[in-house]
Amino acid sequence: MLMFREKRPAVRTLNDWAISVLNDAGAIKECEEHGWMQDGGDPHARERAFDVARQDPPAGVSPEAAAVAIAEVLDFIGDTCPDCLPEVPSGE
Ligand SMILES: [Zn+2]
C-alpha cells in the first residue's frame, strides 16, 4: 500500500496524473482521517476517469498508456482505508 501524501515527486508522474483524474472523477477518495486513497466503488466514476484518459491523456502519453495507468492505480487502491478497518474477530 502506498501513502500518496508521502514522497510526492516534484515532477508529475503518470501515476500522479492518474490519481488526480480518478480523484476529479470521484472514483477514488482520500480518507479524511488517515490520508489513504480508497476506491469509491462507483463504476460510473471509473468510466469517467477512463474517458478522460482516452480523450485527454497527458502530453506525450498515448490514450492506451493513460488508460493503463488509470487501471493500475485502481488495481492497488483498496476499497477501504486500512486504518479504518475494524478488528476482525478471531475464531469466527
Ligand atoms: Zn482511515
PDB file of the backbone (N, CA, C, O) and the ligand in Angstrom, with CONECT records:
HET     ZN  A 101       1
ATOM      1  N   MET A   1       0.839  -1.204   0.000  1.00  0.00           N
ATOM      2  CA  MET A   1       0.000   0.000   0.000  1.00  0.00           C
ATOM      3  C   MET A   1       0.870   1.248   0.000  1.00  0.00           C
ATOM      4  O   MET A   1       1.903   1.306   0.667  1.00  0.00           O
ATOM      5  N   LEU A   2       0.452   2.200  -0.727  1.00  0.00           N
ATOM      6  CA  LEU A   2       1.198   3.455  -0.785  1.00  0.00           C
ATOM      7  C   LEU A   2       0.423   4.560  -0.091  1.00  0.00           C
ATOM      8  O   LEU A   2      -0.804   4.619  -0.162  1.00  0.00           O
ATOM      9  N   MET A   3       1.133   5.401   0.555  1.00  0.00           N
ATOM     10  CA  MET A   3       0.542   6.594   1.150  1.00  0.00           C
ATOM     11  C   MET A   3       0.892   7.745   0.202  1.00  0.00           C
ATOM     12  O   MET A   3       2.035   8.198   0.140  1.00  0.00           O
ATOM     13  N   PHE A   4      -0.109   8.196  -0.523  1.00  0.00           N
ATOM     14  CA  PHE A   4       0.191   9.121  -1.607  1.00  0.00           C
ATOM     15  C   PHE A   4       0.667  10.485  -1.146  1.00  0.00           C
ATOM     16  O   PHE A   4       1.285  11.226  -1.910  1.00  0.00           O
ATOM     17  N   ARG A   5       0.383  10.810   0.090  1.00  0.00           N
ATOM     18  CA  ARG A   5       0.810  12.122   0.552  1.00  0.00           C
ATOM     19  C   ARG A   5       2.313  12.186   0.740  1.00  0.00           C
ATOM     20  O   ARG A   5       2.911  13.262   0.740  1.00  0.00           O
ATOM     21  N   GLU A   6       2.915  11.010   0.902  1.00  0.00           N
ATOM     22  CA  GLU A   6       4.340  10.997   1.173  1.00  0.00           C
ATOM     23  C   GLU A   6       5.153  10.959  -0.109  1.00  0.00           C
ATOM     24  O   GLU A   6       4.741  10.382  -1.116  1.00  0.00           O
ATOM     25  N   LYS A   7       6.318  11.588  -0.046  1.00  0.00           N
ATOM     26  CA  LYS A   7       7.308  11.498  -1.117  1.00  0.00           C
ATOM     27  C   LYS A   7       6.718  11.815  -2.485  1.00  0.00           C
ATOM     28  O   LYS A   7       7.028  11.135  -3.463  1.00  0.00           O
ATOM     29  N   ARG A   8       5.889  12.818  -2.565  1.00  0.00           N
ATOM     30  CA  ARG A   8       5.361  13.223  -3.859  1.00  0.00           C
ATOM     31  C   ARG A   8       6.496  13.881  -4.643  1.00  0.00           C
ATOM     32  O   ARG A   8       7.053  14.885  -4.198  1.00  0.00           O
ATOM     33  N   PRO A   9       6.840  13.330  -5.793  1.00  0.00           N
ATOM     34  CA  PRO A   9       7.967  13.891  -6.544  1.00  0.00           C
ATOM     35  C   PRO A   9       7.634  15.250  -7.128  1.00  0.00           C
ATOM     36  O   PRO A   9       6.468  15.574  -7.356  1.00  0.00           O
ATOM     37  N   ALA A  10       8.668  16.039  -7.367  1.00  0.00           N
ATOM     38  CA  ALA A  10       8.463  17.371  -7.928  1.00  0.00           C
ATOM     39  C   ALA A  10       7.904  17.262  -9.342  1.00  0.00           C
ATOM     40  O   ALA A  10       7.046  18.046  -9.748  1.00  0.00           O
ATOM     41  N   VAL A  11       8.401  16.285 -10.079  1.00  0.00           N
ATOM     42  CA  VAL A  11       7.922  16.079 -11.438  1.00  0.00           C
ATOM     43  C   VAL A  11       6.683  15.208 -11.389  1.00  0.00           C
ATOM     44  O   VAL A  11       6.657  14.167 -10.733  1.00  0.00           O
ATOM     45  N   ARG A  12       5.682  15.644 -12.079  1.00  0.00           N
ATOM     46  CA  ARG A  12       4.430  14.916 -12.088  1.00  0.00           C
ATOM     47  C   ARG A  12       4.587  13.628 -12.883  1.00  0.00           C
ATOM     48  O   ARG A  12       4.957  13.654 -14.057  1.00  0.00           O
ATOM     49  N   THR A  13       4.310  12.527 -12.250  1.00  0.00           N
ATOM     50  CA  THR A  13       4.422  11.250 -12.945  1.00  0.00           C
ATOM     51  C   THR A  13       3.068  10.869 -13.518  1.00  0.00           C
ATOM     52  O   THR A  13       2.041  11.468 -13.198  1.00  0.00           O
ATOM     53  N   LEU A  14       3.095   9.858 -14.372  1.00  0.00           N
ATOM     54  CA  LEU A  14       1.856   9.373 -14.969  1.00  0.00           C
ATOM     55  C   LEU A  14       0.934   8.830 -13.876  1.00  0.00           C
ATOM     56  O   LEU A  14      -0.291   8.931 -13.953  1.00  0.00           O
ATOM     57  N   ASN A  15       1.570   8.252 -12.856  1.00  0.00           N
ATOM     58  CA  ASN A  15       0.808   7.736 -11.723  1.00  0.00           C
ATOM     59  C   ASN A  15       0.066   8.863 -10.999  1.00  0.00           C
ATOM     60  O   ASN A  15      -1.110   8.734 -10.659  1.00  0.00           O
ATOM     61  N   ASP A  16       0.772   9.956 -10.774  1.00  0.00           N
ATOM     62  CA  ASP A  16       0.153  11.119 -10.119  1.00  0.00           C
ATOM     63  C   ASP A  16      -1.001  11.643 -10.960  1.00  0.00           C
ATOM     64  O   ASP A  16      -2.057  12.016 -10.447  1.00  0.00           O
ATOM     65  N   TRP A  17      -0.770  11.660 -12.254  1.00  0.00           N
ATOM     66  CA  TRP A  17      -1.815  12.146 -13.156  1.00  0.00           C
ATOM     67  C   TRP A  17      -3.054  11.262 -13.042  1.00  0.00           C
ATOM     68  O   TRP A  17      -4.177  11.758 -12.944  1.00  0.00           O
ATOM     69  N   ALA A  18      -2.835   9.938 -13.055  1.00  0.00           N
ATOM     70  CA  ALA A  18      -3.956   9.002 -12.973  1.00  0.00           C
ATOM     71  C   ALA A  18      -4.723   9.184 -11.662  1.00  0.00           C
ATOM     72  O   ALA A  18      -5.953   9.138 -11.638  1.00  0.00           O
ATOM     73  N   ILE A  19      -3.986   9.390 -10.583  1.00  0.00           N
ATOM     74  CA  ILE A  19      -4.632   9.579  -9.285  1.00  0.00           C
ATOM     75  C   ILE A  19      -5.482  10.846  -9.297  1.00  0.00           C
ATOM     76  O   ILE A  19      -6.603  10.854  -8.788  1.00  0.00           O
ATOM     77  N   SER A  20      -4.946  11.909  -9.876  1.00  0.00           N
ATOM     78  CA  SER A  20      -5.705  13.158  -9.878  1.00  0.00           C
ATOM     79  C   SER A  20      -6.941  13.052 -10.761  1.00  0.00           C
ATOM     80  O   SER A  20      -7.982  13.627 -10.443  1.00  0.00           O
ATOM     81  N   VAL A  21      -6.833  12.319 -11.871  1.00  0.00           N
ATOM     82  CA  VAL A  21      -8.001  12.122 -12.749  1.00  0.00           C
ATOM     83  C   VAL A  21      -9.073  11.315 -12.023  1.00  0.00           C
ATOM     84  O   VAL A  21     -10.256  11.652 -12.068  1.00  0.00           O
ATOM     85  N   LEU A  22      -8.645  10.248 -11.356  1.00  0.00           N
ATOM     86  CA  LEU A  22      -9.593   9.416 -10.607  1.00  0.00           C
ATOM     87  C   LEU A  22     -10.234  10.210  -9.473  1.00  0.00           C
ATOM     88  O   LEU A  22     -11.416  10.052  -9.169  1.00  0.00           O
ATOM     89  N   ASN A  23      -9.436  11.052  -8.865  1.00  0.00           N
ATOM     90  CA  ASN A  23      -9.932  11.893  -7.784  1.00  0.00           C
ATOM     91  C   ASN A  23     -10.973  12.884  -8.310  1.00  0.00           C
ATOM     92  O   ASN A  23     -12.037  13.062  -7.716  1.00  0.00           O
ATOM     93  N   ASP A  24     -10.644  13.527  -9.439  1.00  0.00           N
ATOM     94  CA  ASP A  24     -11.558  14.505 -10.039  1.00  0.00           C
ATOM     95  C   ASP A  24     -12.866  13.842 -10.460  1.00  0.00           C
ATOM     96  O   ASP A  24     -13.941  14.432 -10.350  1.00  0.00           O
ATOM     97  N   ALA A  25     -12.756  12.605 -10.944  1.00  0.00           N
ATOM     98  CA  ALA A  25     -13.946  11.891 -11.413  1.00  0.00           C
ATOM     99  C   ALA A  25     -14.775  11.356 -10.254  1.00  0.00           C
ATOM    100  O   ALA A  25     -15.927  10.957 -10.429  1.00  0.00           O
ATOM    101  N   GLY A  26     -14.172  11.353  -9.063  1.00  0.00           N
ATOM    102  CA  GLY A  26     -14.884  10.836  -7.899  1.00  0.00           C
ATOM    103  C   GLY A  26     -14.766   9.323  -7.762  1.00  0.00           C
ATOM    104  O   GLY A  26     -15.499   8.703  -6.991  1.00  0.00           O
ATOM    105  N   ALA A  27     -13.829   8.727  -8.523  1.00  0.00           N
ATOM    106  CA  ALA A  27     -13.670   7.272  -8.477  1.00  0.00           C
ATOM    107  C   ALA A  27     -12.882   6.832  -7.248  1.00  0.00           C
ATOM    108  O   ALA A  27     -13.047   5.712  -6.763  1.00  0.00           O
ATOM    109  N   ILE A  28     -12.035   7.712  -6.752  1.00  0.00           N
ATOM    110  CA  ILE A  28     -11.313   7.397  -5.518  1.00  0.00           C
ATOM    111  C   ILE A  28     -11.467   8.565  -4.563  1.00  0.00           C
ATOM    112  O   ILE A  28     -11.741   9.691  -4.977  1.00  0.00           O
ATOM    113  N   LYS A  29     -11.292   8.287  -3.299  1.00  0.00           N
ATOM    114  CA  LYS A  29     -11.371   9.358  -2.325  1.00  0.00           C
ATOM    115  C   LYS A  29     -10.328   9.123  -1.235  1.00  0.00           C
ATOM    116  O   LYS A  29      -9.875   8.001  -1.010  1.00  0.00           O
ATOM    117  N   GLU A  30      -9.973  10.185  -0.587  1.00  0.00           N
ATOM    118  CA  GLU A  30      -8.946  10.100   0.427  1.00  0.00           C
ATOM    119  C   GLU A  30      -9.602  10.021   1.795  1.00  0.00           C
ATOM    120  O   GLU A  30     -10.517  10.787   2.098  1.00  0.00           O
ATOM    121  N   CYS A  31      -9.129   9.085   2.627  1.00  0.00           N
ATOM    122  CA  CYS A  31      -9.653   9.011   3.983  1.00  0.00           C
ATOM    123  C   CYS A  31      -9.297  10.301   4.710  1.00  0.00           C
ATOM    124  O   CYS A  31      -8.130  10.690   4.770  1.00  0.00           O
ATOM    125  N   GLU A  32     -10.300  10.951   5.253  1.00  0.00           N
ATOM    126  CA  GLU A  32     -10.056  12.242   5.898  1.00  0.00           C
ATOM    127  C   GLU A  32      -9.191  12.100   7.140  1.00  0.00           C
ATOM    128  O   GLU A  32      -8.465  13.021   7.516  1.00  0.00           O
ATOM    129  N   GLU A  33      -9.275  10.944   7.768  1.00  0.00           N
ATOM    130  CA  GLU A  33      -8.514  10.742   8.999  1.00  0.00           C
ATOM    131  C   GLU A  33      -7.090  10.293   8.750  1.00  0.00           C
ATOM    132  O   GLU A  33      -6.165  10.756   9.416  1.00  0.00           O
ATOM    133  N   HIS A  34      -6.905   9.392   7.793  1.00  0.00           N
ATOM    134  CA  HIS A  34      -5.600   8.763   7.626  1.00  0.00           C
ATOM    135  C   HIS A  34      -4.886   9.092   6.325  1.00  0.00           C
ATOM    136  O   HIS A  34      -3.682   8.866   6.202  1.00  0.00           O
ATOM    137  N   GLY A  35      -5.615   9.623   5.357  1.00  0.00           N
ATOM    138  CA  GLY A  35      -4.959  10.027   4.114  1.00  0.00           C
ATOM    139  C   GLY A  35      -4.767   8.919   3.103  1.00  0.00           C
ATOM    140  O   GLY A  35      -4.153   9.143   2.061  1.00  0.00           O
ATOM    141  N   TRP A  36      -5.274   7.732   3.379  1.00  0.00           N
ATOM    142  CA  TRP A  36      -5.163   6.658   2.395  1.00  0.00           C
ATOM    143  C   TRP A  36      -6.169   6.898   1.274  1.00  0.00           C
ATOM    144  O   TRP A  36      -7.300   7.322   1.514  1.00  0.00           O
ATOM    145  N   MET A  37      -5.736   6.620   0.050  1.00  0.00           N
ATOM    146  CA  MET A  37      -6.659   6.665  -1.071  1.00  0.00           C
ATOM    147  C   MET A  37      -7.510   5.399  -1.061  1.00  0.00           C
ATOM    148  O   MET A  37      -6.996   4.300  -0.855  1.00  0.00           O
ATOM    149  N   GLN A  38      -8.799   5.558  -1.280  1.00  0.00           N
ATOM    150  CA  GLN A  38      -9.688   4.412  -1.326  1.00  0.00           C
ATOM    151  C   GLN A  38     -10.489   4.432  -2.615  1.00  0.00           C
ATOM    152  O   GLN A  38     -10.791   5.486  -3.176  1.00  0.00           O
ATOM    153  N   ASP A  39     -10.821   3.234  -3.064  1.00  0.00           N
ATOM    154  CA  ASP A  39     -11.708   3.097  -4.206  1.00  0.00           C
ATOM    155  C   ASP A  39     -13.106   3.551  -3.792  1.00  0.00           C
ATOM    156  O   ASP A  39     -13.637   3.100  -2.777  1.00  0.00           O
ATOM    157  N   GLY A  40     -13.698   4.443  -4.583  1.00  0.00           N
ATOM    158  CA  GLY A  40     -15.017   4.937  -4.219  1.00  0.00           C
ATOM    159  C   GLY A  40     -16.133   3.959  -4.548  1.00  0.00           C
ATOM    160  O   GLY A  40     -17.274   4.154  -4.130  1.00  0.00           O
ATOM    161  N   GLY A  41     -15.810   2.897  -5.302  1.00  0.00           N
ATOM    162  CA  GLY A  41     -16.791   1.873  -5.618  1.00  0.00           C
ATOM    163  C   GLY A  41     -17.873   2.338  -6.584  1.00  0.00           C
ATOM    164  O   GLY A  41     -18.965   1.770  -6.622  1.00  0.00           O
ATOM    165  N   ASP A  42     -17.568   3.377  -7.367  1.00  0.00           N
ATOM    166  CA  ASP A  42     -18.560   3.906  -8.300  1.00  0.00           C
ATOM    167  C   ASP A  42     -18.118   3.610  -9.732  1.00  0.00           C
ATOM    168  O   ASP A  42     -17.207   4.262 -10.244  1.00  0.00           O
ATOM    169  N   PRO A  43     -18.763   2.619 -10.392  1.00  0.00           N
ATOM    170  CA  PRO A  43     -18.337   2.243 -11.748  1.00  0.00           C
ATOM    171  C   PRO A  43     -18.482   3.383 -12.745  1.00  0.00           C
ATOM    172  O   PRO A  43     -17.706   3.465 -13.698  1.00  0.00           O
ATOM    173  N   HIS A  44     -19.462   4.268 -12.548  1.00  0.00           N
ATOM    174  CA  HIS A  44     -19.638   5.389 -13.469  1.00  0.00           C
ATOM    175  C   HIS A  44     -18.492   6.374 -13.328  1.00  0.00           C
ATOM    176  O   HIS A  44     -18.020   6.940 -14.314  1.00  0.00           O
ATOM    177  N   ALA A  45     -18.050   6.573 -12.103  1.00  0.00           N
ATOM    178  CA  ALA A  45     -16.920   7.471 -11.871  1.00  0.00           C
ATOM    179  C   ALA A  45     -15.662   6.899 -12.514  1.00  0.00           C
ATOM    180  O   ALA A  45     -14.854   7.637 -13.078  1.00  0.00           O
ATOM    181  N   ARG A  46     -15.501   5.582 -12.426  1.00  0.00           N
ATOM    182  CA  ARG A  46     -14.350   4.944 -13.076  1.00  0.00           C
ATOM    183  C   ARG A  46     -14.403   5.155 -14.576  1.00  0.00           C
ATOM    184  O   ARG A  46     -13.394   5.447 -15.217  1.00  0.00           O
ATOM    185  N   GLU A  47     -15.604   5.000 -15.124  1.00  0.00           N
ATOM    186  CA  GLU A  47     -15.783   5.162 -16.562  1.00  0.00           C
ATOM    187  C   GLU A  47     -15.417   6.579 -16.992  1.00  0.00           C
ATOM    188  O   GLU A  47     -14.793   6.787 -18.032  1.00  0.00           O
ATOM    189  N   ARG A  48     -15.818   7.543 -16.173  1.00  0.00           N
ATOM    190  CA  ARG A  48     -15.457   8.942 -16.471  1.00  0.00           C
ATOM    191  C   ARG A  48     -13.943   9.116 -16.493  1.00  0.00           C
ATOM    192  O   ARG A  48     -13.401   9.808 -17.355  1.00  0.00           O
ATOM    193  N   ALA A  49     -13.274   8.490 -15.548  1.00  0.00           N
ATOM    194  CA  ALA A  49     -11.808   8.602 -15.477  1.00  0.00           C
ATOM    195  C   ALA A  49     -11.178   7.979 -16.724  1.00  0.00           C
ATOM    196  O   ALA A  49     -10.231   8.533 -17.283  1.00  0.00           O
ATOM    197  N   PHE A  50     -11.704   6.823 -17.164  1.00  0.00           N
ATOM    198  CA  PHE A  50     -11.168   6.200 -18.376  1.00  0.00           C
ATOM    199  C   PHE A  50     -11.463   7.052 -19.606  1.00  0.00           C
ATOM    200  O   PHE A  50     -10.658   7.104 -20.536  1.00  0.00           O
ATOM    201  N   ASP A  51     -12.617   7.719 -19.613  1.00  0.00           N
ATOM    202  CA  ASP A  51     -12.942   8.622 -20.721  1.00  0.00           C
ATOM    203  C   ASP A  51     -11.920   9.740 -20.816  1.00  0.00           C
ATOM    204  O   ASP A  51     -11.458  10.087 -21.903  1.00  0.00           O
ATOM    205  N   VAL A  52     -11.571  10.301 -19.662  1.00  0.00           N
ATOM    206  CA  VAL A  52     -10.568  11.378 -19.635  1.00  0.00           C
ATOM    207  C   VAL A  52      -9.240  10.853 -20.173  1.00  0.00           C
ATOM    208  O   VAL A  52      -8.568  11.525 -20.955  1.00  0.00           O
ATOM    209  N   ALA A  53      -8.870   9.646 -19.746  1.00  0.00           N
ATOM    210  CA  ALA A  53      -7.606   9.053 -20.176  1.00  0.00           C
ATOM    211  C   ALA A  53      -7.566   8.888 -21.691  1.00  0.00           C
ATOM    212  O   ALA A  53      -6.552   9.159 -22.333  1.00  0.00           O
ATOM    213  N   ARG A  54      -8.693   8.436 -22.251  1.00  0.00           N
ATOM    214  CA  ARG A  54      -8.716   8.173 -23.689  1.00  0.00           C
ATOM    215  C   ARG A  54      -8.811   9.459 -24.503  1.00  0.00           C
ATOM    216  O   ARG A  54      -8.233   9.571 -25.585  1.00  0.00           O
ATOM    217  N   GLN A  55      -9.547  10.421 -23.966  1.00  0.00           N
ATOM    218  CA  GLN A  55      -9.787  11.648 -24.742  1.00  0.00           C
ATOM    219  C   GLN A  55      -8.789  12.753 -24.456  1.00  0.00           C
ATOM    220  O   GLN A  55      -8.528  13.599 -25.312  1.00  0.00           O
ATOM    221  N   ASP A  56      -8.236  12.748 -23.260  1.00  0.00           N
ATOM    222  CA  ASP A  56      -7.348  13.842 -22.883  1.00  0.00           C
ATOM    223  C   ASP A  56      -6.160  13.325 -22.072  1.00  0.00           C
ATOM    224  O   ASP A  56      -5.982  13.701 -20.913  1.00  0.00           O
ATOM    225  N   PRO A  57      -5.344  12.454 -22.692  1.00  0.00           N
ATOM    226  CA  PRO A  57      -4.176  11.932 -21.970  1.00  0.00           C
ATOM    227  C   PRO A  57      -3.136  13.035 -21.768  1.00  0.00           C
ATOM    228  O   PRO A  57      -3.172  14.053 -22.458  1.00  0.00           O
ATOM    229  N   PRO A  58      -2.207  12.837 -20.821  1.00  0.00           N
ATOM    230  CA  PRO A  58      -1.161  13.845 -20.609  1.00  0.00           C
ATOM    231  C   PRO A  58      -0.287  13.984 -21.855  1.00  0.00           C
ATOM    232  O   PRO A  58      -0.240  13.085 -22.694  1.00  0.00           O
ATOM    233  N   ALA A  59       0.395  15.107 -21.964  1.00  0.00           N
ATOM    234  CA  ALA A  59       1.266  15.349 -23.116  1.00  0.00           C
ATOM    235  C   ALA A  59       2.299  14.240 -23.241  1.00  0.00           C
ATOM    236  O   ALA A  59       2.957  13.881 -22.264  1.00  0.00           O
ATOM    237  N   GLY A  60       2.440  13.698 -24.445  1.00  0.00           N
ATOM    238  CA  GLY A  60       3.445  12.681 -24.698  1.00  0.00           C
ATOM    239  C   GLY A  60       3.030  11.286 -24.287  1.00  0.00           C
ATOM    240  O   GLY A  60       3.823  10.350 -24.383  1.00  0.00           O
ATOM    241  N   VAL A  61       1.799  11.133 -23.831  1.00  0.00           N
ATOM    242  CA  VAL A  61       1.324   9.811 -23.399  1.00  0.00           C
ATOM    243  C   VAL A  61       0.172   9.400 -24.304  1.00  0.00           C
ATOM    244  O   VAL A  61      -0.732  10.190 -24.575  1.00  0.00           O
ATOM    245  N   SER A  62       0.214   8.152 -24.769  1.00  0.00           N
ATOM    246  CA  SER A  62      -0.857   7.668 -25.639  1.00  0.00           C
ATOM    247  C   SER A  62      -2.110   7.413 -24.808  1.00  0.00           C
ATOM    248  O   SER A  62      -2.023   7.160 -23.607  1.00  0.00           O
ATOM    249  N   PRO A  63      -3.280   7.481 -25.452  1.00  0.00           N
ATOM    250  CA  PRO A  63      -4.527   7.179 -24.733  1.00  0.00           C
ATOM    251  C   PRO A  63      -4.498   5.801 -24.091  1.00  0.00           C
ATOM    252  O   PRO A  63      -5.030   5.610 -22.997  1.00  0.00           O
ATOM    253  N   GLU A  64      -3.872   4.833 -24.775  1.00  0.00           N
ATOM    254  CA  GLU A  64      -3.795   3.473 -24.237  1.00  0.00           C
ATOM    255  C   GLU A  64      -2.970   3.455 -22.960  1.00  0.00           C
ATOM    256  O   GLU A  64      -3.367   2.853 -21.962  1.00  0.00           O
ATOM    257  N   ALA A  65      -1.813   4.122 -22.998  1.00  0.00           N
ATOM    258  CA  ALA A  65      -0.942   4.135 -21.819  1.00  0.00           C
ATOM    259  C   ALA A  65      -1.620   4.870 -20.669  1.00  0.00           C
ATOM    260  O   ALA A  65      -1.466   4.490 -19.508  1.00  0.00           O
ATOM    261  N   ALA A  66      -2.371   5.923 -20.990  1.00  0.00           N
ATOM    262  CA  ALA A  66      -3.067   6.676 -19.952  1.00  0.00           C
ATOM    263  C   ALA A  66      -4.137   5.809 -19.301  1.00  0.00           C
ATOM    264  O   ALA A  66      -4.311   5.837 -18.083  1.00  0.00           O
ATOM    265  N   ALA A  67      -4.862   5.030 -20.127  1.00  0.00           N
ATOM    266  CA  ALA A  67      -5.908   4.151 -19.588  1.00  0.00           C
ATOM    267  C   ALA A  67      -5.296   3.051 -18.729  1.00  0.00           C
ATOM    268  O   ALA A  67      -5.863   2.664 -17.706  1.00  0.00           O
ATOM    269  N   VAL A  68      -4.130   2.546 -19.150  1.00  0.00           N
ATOM    270  CA  VAL A  68      -3.444   1.517 -18.361  1.00  0.00           C
ATOM    271  C   VAL A  68      -3.032   2.096 -17.006  1.00  0.00           C
ATOM    272  O   VAL A  68      -3.130   1.426 -15.978  1.00  0.00           O
ATOM    273  N   ALA A  69      -2.572   3.347 -17.019  1.00  0.00           N
ATOM    274  CA  ALA A  69      -2.157   3.975 -15.760  1.00  0.00           C
ATOM    275  C   ALA A  69      -3.336   4.093 -14.798  1.00  0.00           C
ATOM    276  O   ALA A  69      -3.193   3.881 -13.594  1.00  0.00           O
ATOM    277  N   ILE A  70      -4.502   4.434 -15.345  1.00  0.00           N
ATOM    278  CA  ILE A  70      -5.712   4.518 -14.525  1.00  0.00           C
ATOM    279  C   ILE A  70      -6.032   3.143 -13.936  1.00  0.00           C
ATOM    280  O   ILE A  70      -6.331   3.014 -12.748  1.00  0.00           O
ATOM    281  N   ALA A  71      -5.964   2.118 -14.794  1.00  0.00           N
ATOM    282  CA  ALA A  71      -6.286   0.762 -14.341  1.00  0.00           C
ATOM    283  C   ALA A  71      -5.313   0.299 -13.266  1.00  0.00           C
ATOM    284  O   ALA A  71      -5.706  -0.373 -12.312  1.00  0.00           O
ATOM    285  N   GLU A  72      -4.036   0.662 -13.424  1.00  0.00           N
ATOM    286  CA  GLU A  72      -3.029   0.235 -12.447  1.00  0.00           C
ATOM    287  C   GLU A  72      -3.276   0.881 -11.090  1.00  0.00           C
ATOM    288  O   GLU A  72      -3.136   0.241 -10.048  1.00  0.00           O
ATOM    289  N   VAL A  73      -3.644   2.155 -11.120  1.00  0.00           N
ATOM    290  CA  VAL A  73      -3.926   2.833  -9.851  1.00  0.00           C
ATOM    291  C   VAL A  73      -5.129   2.184  -9.169  1.00  0.00           C
ATOM    292  O   VAL A  73      -5.116   1.946  -7.962  1.00  0.00           O
ATOM    293  N   LEU A  74      -6.166   1.901  -9.953  1.00  0.00           N
ATOM    294  CA  LEU A  74      -7.362   1.255  -9.397  1.00  0.00           C
ATOM    295  C   LEU A  74      -7.012  -0.117  -8.827  1.00  0.00           C
ATOM    296  O   LEU A  74      -7.600  -0.574  -7.847  1.00  0.00           O
ATOM    297  N   ASP A  75      -6.021  -0.769  -9.481  1.00  0.00           N
ATOM    298  CA  ASP A  75      -5.620  -2.102  -9.079  1.00  0.00           C
ATOM    299  C   ASP A  75      -5.061  -2.151  -7.669  1.00  0.00           C
ATOM    300  O   ASP A  75      -5.365  -3.074  -6.914  1.00  0.00           O
ATOM    301  N   PHE A  76      -4.252  -1.177  -7.309  1.00  0.00           N
ATOM    302  CA  PHE A  76      -3.604  -1.287  -5.999  1.00  0.00           C
ATOM    303  C   PHE A  76      -4.251  -0.427  -4.927  1.00  0.00           C
ATOM    304  O   PHE A  76      -3.787  -0.384  -3.787  1.00  0.00           O
ATOM    305  N   ILE A  77      -5.329   0.259  -5.303  1.00  0.00           N
ATOM    306  CA  ILE A  77      -6.054   1.001  -4.277  1.00  0.00           C
ATOM    307  C   ILE A  77      -7.166   0.111  -3.730  1.00  0.00           C
ATOM    308  O   ILE A  77      -7.954  -0.443  -4.496  1.00  0.00           O
ATOM    309  N   GLY A  78      -7.228  -0.021  -2.448  1.00  0.00           N
ATOM    310  CA  GLY A  78      -8.267  -0.841  -1.831  1.00  0.00           C
ATOM    311  C   GLY A  78      -9.572  -0.073  -1.743  1.00  0.00           C
ATOM    312  O   GLY A  78      -9.614   1.140  -1.949  1.00  0.00           O
ATOM    313  N   ASP A  79     -10.648  -0.807  -1.431  1.00  0.00           N
ATOM    314  CA  ASP A  79     -11.940  -0.120  -1.353  1.00  0.00           C
ATOM    315  C   ASP A  79     -12.232   0.377   0.057  1.00  0.00           C
ATOM    316  O   ASP A  79     -13.279   0.971   0.313  1.00  0.00           O
ATOM    317  N   THR A  80     -11.303   0.129   0.961  1.00  0.00           N
ATOM    318  CA  THR A  80     -11.452   0.684   2.309  1.00  0.00           C
ATOM    319  C   THR A  80     -10.093   1.175   2.795  1.00  0.00           C
ATOM    320  O   THR A  80      -9.047   0.719   2.335  1.00  0.00           O
ATOM    321  N   CYS A  81     -10.133   2.093   3.713  1.00  0.00           N
ATOM    322  CA  CYS A  81      -8.896   2.571   4.321  1.00  0.00           C
ATOM    323  C   CYS A  81      -8.410   1.509   5.304  1.00  0.00           C
ATOM    324  O   CYS A  81      -9.172   1.081   6.171  1.00  0.00           O
ATOM    325  N   PRO A  82      -7.145   1.075   5.183  1.00  0.00           N
ATOM    326  CA  PRO A  82      -6.646   0.008   6.065  1.00  0.00           C
ATOM    327  C   PRO A  82      -6.678   0.409   7.542  1.00  0.00           C
ATOM    328  O   PRO A  82      -6.820  -0.439   8.423  1.00  0.00           O
ATOM    329  N   ASP A  83      -6.545   1.704   7.797  1.00  0.00           N
ATOM    330  CA  ASP A  83      -6.551   2.137   9.195  1.00  0.00           C
ATOM    331  C   ASP A  83      -7.962   2.301   9.744  1.00  0.00           C
ATOM    332  O   ASP A  83      -8.146   2.433  10.954  1.00  0.00           O
ATOM    333  N   CYS A  84      -8.964   2.294   8.860  1.00  0.00           N
ATOM    334  CA  CYS A  84     -10.348   2.411   9.309  1.00  0.00           C
ATOM    335  C   CYS A  84     -11.003   1.042   9.507  1.00  0.00           C
ATOM    336  O   CYS A  84     -12.101   0.934  10.055  1.00  0.00           O
ATOM    337  N   LEU A  85     -10.304   0.002   9.049  1.00  0.00           N
ATOM    338  CA  LEU A  85     -10.891  -1.328   9.155  1.00  0.00           C
ATOM    339  C   LEU A  85     -11.080  -1.722  10.606  1.00  0.00           C
ATOM    340  O   LEU A  85     -10.180  -1.551  11.428  1.00  0.00           O
ATOM    341  N   PRO A  86     -12.241  -2.246  10.913  1.00  0.00           N
ATOM    342  CA  PRO A  86     -12.449  -2.738  12.283  1.00  0.00           C
ATOM    343  C   PRO A  86     -11.618  -3.999  12.493  1.00  0.00           C
ATOM    344  O   PRO A  86     -11.289  -4.704  11.539  1.00  0.00           O
ATOM    345  N   GLU A  87     -11.286  -4.273  13.735  1.00  0.00           N
ATOM    346  CA  GLU A  87     -10.558  -5.505  14.045  1.00  0.00           C
ATOM    347  C   GLU A  87     -11.436  -6.699  13.684  1.00  0.00           C
ATOM    348  O   GLU A  87     -12.611  -6.761  14.044  1.00  0.00           O
ATOM    349  N   VAL A  88     -10.833  -7.648  12.961  1.00  0.00           N
ATOM    350  CA  VAL A  88     -11.584  -8.852  12.619  1.00  0.00           C
ATOM    351  C   VAL A  88     -11.536  -9.806  13.804  1.00  0.00           C
ATOM    352  O   VAL A  88     -10.455 -10.204  14.240  1.00  0.00           O
ATOM    353  N   PRO A  89     -12.692 -10.170  14.320  1.00  0.00           N
ATOM    354  CA  PRO A  89     -12.685 -11.094  15.459  1.00  0.00           C
ATOM    355  C   PRO A  89     -12.154 -12.451  15.060  1.00  0.00           C
ATOM    356  O   PRO A  89     -12.513 -12.960  13.999  1.00  0.00           O
ATOM    357  N   SER A  90     -11.328 -13.037  15.859  1.00  0.00           N
ATOM    358  CA  SER A  90     -10.745 -14.342  15.536  1.00  0.00           C
ATOM    359  C   SER A  90     -11.620 -15.461  16.091  1.00  0.00           C
ATOM    360  O   SER A  90     -12.403 -15.272  17.021  1.00  0.00           O
ATOM    361  N   GLY A  91     -11.455 -16.620  15.489  1.00  0.00           N
ATOM    362  CA  GLY A  91     -12.198 -17.775  15.958  1.00  0.00           C
ATOM    363  C   GLY A  91     -13.652 -17.776  15.522  1.00  0.00           C
ATOM    364  O   GLY A  91     -14.494 -18.464  16.101  1.00  0.00           O
ATOM    365  N   GLU A  92     -13.934 -16.981  14.476  1.00  0.00           N
ATOM    366  CA  GLU A  92     -15.325 -16.947  13.995  1.00  0.00           C
ATOM    367  C   GLU A  92     -15.563 -18.086  13.026  1.00  0.00           C
ATOM    368  O   GLU A  92     -16.670 -18.234  12.508  1.00  0.00           O
TER     369      GLU A  92
HETATM  370 ZN    ZN A 101      -8.947   5.895   7.530  1.00  0.00          ZN2+
END
